[in-house]
């Protein structure tokens, strides 16, 4: 079994995932617990990490293509030429953790402004850190999907100095 990627209508990722699960297809949508400041307090809300994409794990057949494509809201399967492409092995390892919402990555900042990622999704090998926003507790990252970069935002938990 391999992981494949479906491009779907934005905002309908969870509904399409549930529909595919009802059809017997193992589907996943990456979520994260995002930390937001509202009313002077920090709140956690669940957000889709990579909007417009649903990941499915299956043994691909042409008959399954029509099951996937026939699902309302599915735009297309990502391909490498003519046939749908499965994720690369290094990409699959990171996706295994998407069955549960991703927790914020733990980051330690030094006096000089440098940082060290202690734990969490940003420690993954398939993630390239582009920008860190300490005020919003968020990181802009580049995630490879089928060898192509996609921009996503992940939450940070800033660790206090001991």
C-alpha positions as CSV (number, residue, x, y, z in Angstrom):
1,X,0.0,0.0,0.0
2,X,1.2,3.5,-0.8
3,X,0.1,7.0,-0.1
4,X,-1.5,9.1,-2.9
5,X,-2.6,12.7,-2.9
6,X,-6.0,14.1,-3.9
7,X,-6.5,17.8,-4.7
8,X,-9.9,18.7,-3.4
9,X,-12.1,21.8,-2.9
10,X,-10.7,24.0,-0.2
11,X,-12.7,23.8,3.0
12,X,-14.2,20.4,2.2
13,X,-11.1,18.3,3.2
14,X,-12.7,16.6,6.3
15,X,-16.1,16.0,4.5
16,X,-14.3,14.3,1.6
17,X,-12.1,12.3,4.0
18,X,-15.2,11.0,5.8
19,X,-16.9,10.2,2.4
20,X,-13.8,8.2,1.3
21,X,-13.6,6.3,4.6
22,X,-17.3,5.4,4.1
23,X,-16.3,3.9,0.8
24,X,-13.6,1.8,2.5
25,X,-10.6,4.0,1.5
26,X,-8.0,4.9,4.2
27,X,-7.9,8.7,4.1
28,X,-6.1,11.3,6.2
29,X,-6.2,15.1,6.4
30,X,-3.3,16.7,8.4
31,X,-4.5,18.9,11.2
32,X,-2.7,20.9,13.8
33,X,-3.6,22.5,17.1
34,X,-2.9,26.1,16.3
35,X,-2.3,28.6,19.2
36,X,-4.1,31.9,18.7
37,X,-4.3,35.0,20.8
38,X,-7.9,36.2,21.4
39,X,-9.2,38.5,24.1
40,X,-5.9,38.6,25.9
41,X,-5.7,34.8,26.2
42,X,-4.0,32.1,24.2
43,X,-6.4,29.6,22.7
44,X,-5.9,26.3,20.8
45,X,-8.0,25.7,17.6
46,X,-7.7,22.8,15.1
47,X,-6.7,23.8,11.6
48,X,-5.9,22.0,8.3
49,X,-2.2,22.1,7.8
50,X,-2.2,21.8,4.0
51,X,-5.5,23.1,2.6
52,X,-6.9,21.5,-0.6
53,X,-5.3,18.1,-0.1
54,X,-6.5,14.8,1.2
55,X,-4.0,11.9,1.5
56,X,-5.2,8.3,0.8
57,X,-3.4,5.0,1.5
58,X,-4.3,2.2,-0.9
59,X,-3.2,-0.3,-3.5
60,X,-3.9,1.7,-6.7
61,X,-6.0,0.2,-9.5
62,X,-7.8,1.8,-12.4
63,X,-11.2,0.9,-10.8
64,X,-10.2,2.7,-7.7
65,X,-9.4,5.8,-9.7
66,X,-13.1,6.1,-10.6
67,X,-14.1,5.7,-7.0
68,X,-11.8,8.5,-6.0
69,X,-12.5,10.8,-8.9
70,X,-16.3,10.2,-8.6
71,X,-16.3,11.5,-5.0
72,X,-17.9,14.9,-4.9
73,X,-15.3,17.6,-4.2
74,X,-12.3,15.7,-5.6
75,X,-10.6,17.7,-8.3
76,X,-7.8,15.4,-9.3
77,X,-5.2,12.9,-8.2
78,X,-1.6,14.3,-8.3
79,X,0.3,12.6,-11.1
80,X,3.9,12.2,-12.4
81,X,3.0,12.2,-16.0
82,X,0.1,9.9,-17.0
83,X,-0.4,7.7,-13.8
84,X,-1.1,8.9,-10.3
85,X,2.1,9.1,-8.3
86,X,2.6,7.7,-4.8
87,X,4.5,9.7,-2.2
88,X,8.2,9.3,-1.9
89,X,9.5,7.1,1.0
90,X,10.9,10.1,2.9
91,X,7.5,11.9,2.5
92,X,5.6,8.9,3.8
93,X,7.4,8.7,7.1
94,X,6.3,12.2,8.0
95,X,2.7,11.6,7.0
96,X,2.4,8.6,9.4
97,X,2.0,11.1,12.2
98,X,-1.0,12.8,10.6
99,X,-3.6,10.4,12.0
100,X,-3.8,12.7,15.1
101,X,-3.7,16.5,15.2
102,X,-0.1,17.8,15.2
103,X,1.0,19.4,18.4
104,X,3.0,22.7,18.3
105,X,6.7,22.2,17.9
106,X,8.8,23.0,20.9
107,X,11.4,25.7,20.2
108,X,14.1,27.2,22.5
109,X,15.3,30.7,21.6
110,X,18.7,32.0,22.8
111,X,19.6,35.5,23.8
112,X,21.0,36.3,20.3
113,X,17.8,35.4,18.6
114,X,19.0,32.0,17.4
115,X,16.6,29.0,17.9
116,X,16.8,25.3,18.4
117,X,13.9,23.0,17.5
118,X,13.6,20.6,20.5
119,X,10.6,18.4,19.5
120,X,7.5,18.3,17.2
121,X,6.7,18.3,13.5
122,X,9.3,20.9,12.6
123,X,12.0,18.3,13.6
124,X,10.9,16.2,10.6
125,X,13.3,15.6,7.7
126,X,10.7,16.6,5.1
127,X,10.2,20.1,6.5
128,X,12.2,23.2,5.7
129,X,11.9,26.1,8.1
130,X,11.5,29.4,6.1
131,X,10.5,31.9,8.8
132,X,9.7,32.1,12.5
133,X,7.2,34.6,13.9
134,X,7.8,34.6,17.7
135,X,4.9,37.1,18.3
136,X,2.3,34.9,16.6
137,X,4.0,31.7,17.7
138,X,4.0,30.4,14.1
139,X,6.5,29.1,11.6
140,X,6.3,29.3,7.8
141,X,7.6,26.0,6.4
142,X,8.1,24.3,3.1
143,X,6.8,20.7,2.9
144,X,7.7,18.4,0.0
145,X,4.8,16.6,-1.6
146,X,5.7,14.4,-4.5
147,X,9.0,16.2,-4.6
148,X,7.4,19.6,-5.0
149,X,7.5,22.3,-2.3
150,X,4.2,23.4,-0.6
151,X,4.0,26.3,1.9
152,X,2.3,25.6,5.2
153,X,2.2,27.3,8.7
154,X,2.8,25.3,11.9
155,X,2.4,26.4,15.5
156,X,5.3,26.8,18.0
157,X,5.5,26.4,21.7
158,X,8.3,28.7,23.0
159,X,10.2,27.1,25.9
160,X,11.3,29.4,28.7
161,X,14.9,29.7,29.8
162,X,15.7,27.6,32.8
